[in-house]
Structure formats: C-alpha cells, structure tokens
C-alpha cells in the first residue's frame, strides 16, 4: 500500500501543477477576448483565428482542469444526500462511483479519443473557417485531459482504500475550499483589519 500511496502523491502533484498552470489560460482567454472585441468594435476588423484561440483556451481550461478539480474534490456531487451518512459510508459511495462510473467512462472516452486525435494530427487537420487555425492541438487536449482525469481517479481510489485501511487521513481527499468565514478572516488579515 505504501507504493500505491506514493504513486497517488505523485499523481496529485502532477495534476496540481497542471491545474495551476492551466489557470493562466483563463487570463490569456480574457486578454484575447478583450483585445478581439476592442479591435472588432474600434476598427471594424475581426479574425476567426482569434475566436478559435479563445475556444482552444476554454478547451484547455475545461479538459486539463478537470483532474485538478477532482483532486480538490470540487466536482459535482450529491453532498445533500451523502452528507447524511458517516465518513466511511461516504468513502464506500466514492469507491463505487469511481469503479462503476468514472473509470469505465474515462477509459471508454480515451479508447475513442486517442485515434480521433491521432488521425487529426496525421492529417494536419485545419479549421474550415477562413483564417482558422490548425485543429489537431485542440483535439489532442481530449485524450490528454481524460488521461489526467483517469490518473486522478486512480489516485482518489487509492486514497479512499487507504482511508478504509486506516493509512490515510480523510483530509487528504476532502474539499479544500475555504468557508466564507475563513475567507473573510483571510481578507481581514491581509488588510490588517481587526
């Protein structure tokens, strides 16, 4: 189990770094979108390439950020129902969800996405829009994103099993978001407000 837990930590670290790096895609998308709108309305000019860059950045945020979201336990859940159960029962529900739903789904998507993306890359597929961009980098985000999500699913599975064996604390897979009260205290502390 210690090897699996160290593997889980490596997967977590990888997805943490990727998630933080991809957060810059949001900043880039805002800059590109704002610049494109300013140029379009100021000079009555536009480019399909700039619109497609925005779509690529959104795809990167969504596909590469999903594993980071799962790592932080921020994905869509049924907390209203599972919150009624003990932590152990919640972990069993998570195990069931990962094994029966998530991992088979991500594996199936990977099975179809890899040849889809490779064919696009081999054909150097281009956008059909005038002034459009090459498509294969965006299509490669699909298998990469789902591969990272599958890895994170395996990591979460390991952590839940470790918890059931008493080797992992629940804090390793619980939500990592501050409560509104904690956020207010952090703002006060940052601004030296008492």
C-alpha positions in Angstrom: 0.0 0.0 0.0 2.9 2.4 0.6 3.9 2.2 -3.0 0.4 3.0 -4.1 0.2 5.9 -1.7 3.4 7.3 -3.1 2.1 6.9 -6.6 -1.1 8.7 -5.5 1.0 11.6 -4.2 2.9 11.8 -7.5 -0.3 11.9 -9.5 -1.7 14.6 -7.1 1.5 16.7 -7.5 1.3 16.4 -11.3 -2.3 17.4 -11.5 -1.8 20.2 -9.0 1.0 21.7 -11.2 -1.0 21.3 -14.4 -4.1 22.8 -12.8 -2.2 25.8 -11.6 -0.6 26.3 -15.0 -3.9 26.0 -16.8 -5.3 28.7 -14.6 -3.3 31.1 -16.7 -5.3 30.0 -19.7 -8.2 31.9 -18.2 -6.1 35.1 -18.0 -5.0 34.5 -21.6 -8.6 34.0 -22.7 -9.7 37.2 -21.1 -6.9 39.1 -22.8 -7.6 37.6 -26.2 -11.3 38.1 -25.9 -11.0 41.7 -24.8 -8.4 42.5 -27.4 -10.5 40.9 -30.1 -13.6 42.8 -29.0 -11.7 46.1 -28.9 -10.3 45.7 -32.3 -13.6 44.5 -33.8 -15.6 47.4 -32.5 -12.8 50.1 -32.9 -11.5 49.2 -36.3 -14.4 47.0 -37.7 -11.9 44.1 -38.1 -12.0 40.6 -36.9 -10.3 37.2 -37.3 -11.6 33.7 -37.0 -8.2 32.7 -35.7 -8.6 34.9 -32.6 -12.1 33.4 -31.9 -10.6 29.9 -32.3 -7.8 30.7 -29.9 -10.5 31.5 -27.3 -12.1 28.2 -27.9 -8.8 26.4 -27.6 -8.1 28.1 -24.3 -11.5 27.2 -23.0 -11.0 23.6 -24.0 -7.6 23.6 -22.2 -9.2 25.0 -19.0 -12.0 22.5 -19.1 -10.1 19.4 -20.1 -6.9 19.9 -18.3 -8.5 21.4 -15.3 -11.0 18.6 -14.6 -8.3 16.4 -13.0 -7.3 19.3 -10.7 -11.0 19.8 -9.8 -11.3 16.1 -8.9 -8.1 16.3 -6.8 -9.6 19.2 -4.8 -12.9 17.3 -4.5 -14.7 20.2 -6.2 -16.6 18.2 -8.8 -20.3 17.9 -8.9 -21.5 15.6 -6.1 -24.6 14.6 -4.2 -23.4 16.1 -0.9 -27.0 16.8 0.2 -27.6 13.1 0.3 -24.2 11.7 1.2 -23.7 14.3 3.9 -26.3 12.3 5.9 -24.0 9.3 6.1 -20.9 8.5 8.1 -17.5 9.3 6.5 -16.9 5.6 6.0 -20.1 5.2 4.1 -19.3 8.3 2.0 -15.9 6.7 1.1 -17.7 3.5 0.0 -20.0 5.6 -2.2 -17.0 7.3 -3.7 -15.3 3.9 -4.3 -18.5 2.7 -6.0 -18.7 5.8 -8.2 -15.0 5.7 -9.2 -15.1 2.0 -10.1 -18.5 1.7 -11.7 -19.0 5.1 -13.4 -15.9 7.3 -13.6 -13.0 5.0 -14.5 -15.0 3.0 -17.1 -16.3 6.2 -18.7 -12.9 7.9 -18.9 -11.4 4.7 -20.3 -14.1 4.5 -22.9 -13.6 8.1 -23.9 -9.8 7.5 -24.1 -10.3 4.5 -26.3 -12.1 6.6 -28.9 -10.3 9.9 -28.3 -6.8 8.7 -29.0 -7.4 7.5 -32.6 -9.6 10.6 -33.2 -6.8 13.0 -32.1 -4.0 11.0 -33.8 -5.9 10.9 -37.1 -6.4 14.7 -36.9 -2.7 15.1 -36.2 -1.6 12.8 -39.0 -3.8 14.7 -41.5 -2.7 18.1 -40.1 -6.4 19.0 -39.9 -7.2 22.7 -40.3 -10.2 24.7 -39.5 -12.8 25.1 -42.2 -13.2 28.8 -41.3 -11.4 31.5 -43.3 -8.3 32.4 -41.3 -8.8 29.5 -38.9 -6.2 27.6 -37.1 -4.9 24.0 -37.1 -7.3 21.7 -35.2 -5.2 18.8 -34.0 -3.7 20.6 -30.9 -7.2 21.2 -29.7 -8.2 17.6 -30.4 -5.1 16.3 -28.6 -6.4 18.0 -25.5 -9.2 15.4 -25.3 -7.1 12.3 -24.7 -4.6 14.3 -22.6 -7.3 15.7 -20.4 -9.1 12.3 -20.0 -5.8 10.6 -19.3 -5.0 13.0 -16.5 -8.6 12.6 -15.2 -8.2 8.8 -15.3 -4.9 9.1 -13.4 -6.5 11.3 -10.8 -9.4 8.8 -10.5 -6.9 6.1 -9.7 -5.2 8.4 -7.1 -8.6 9.1 -5.5 -9.3 5.4 -5.4 -6.0 4.7 -3.7 -6.6 7.4 -1.1 -10.1 6.0 -0.3 -8.8 2.5 0.1 -6.0 3.8 2.3 -8.6 5.6 4.4 -10.6 2.4 4.8 -7.4 0.6 5.9 -6.6 3.4 8.4 -3.5 4.6 6.5 -4.8 7.9 5.1 -6.5 10.7 6.9 -9.8 12.0 5.3 -8.3 15.4 5.0 -6.3 14.2 2.0 -9.4 13.9 -0.1 -11.9 16.3 1.4 -12.8 19.6 -0.1 -10.1 22.2 0.1 -12.2 25.3 -0.3 -12.3 27.8 2.5 -15.6 28.6 4.1 -17.0 32.1 3.7 -15.9 32.8 7.3 -12.4 31.7 6.6 -12.2 33.8 3.5 -13.4 36.9 5.5 -10.8 36.2 8.1 -8.1 35.9 5.4 -9.1 39.2 3.8 -9.1 40.9 7.2 -5.6 39.5 8.0 -4.3 40.6 4.6 -5.6 44.1 5.1 -4.7 44.3 8.8 -8.4 44.8 9.8 -9.4 43.7 13.3 
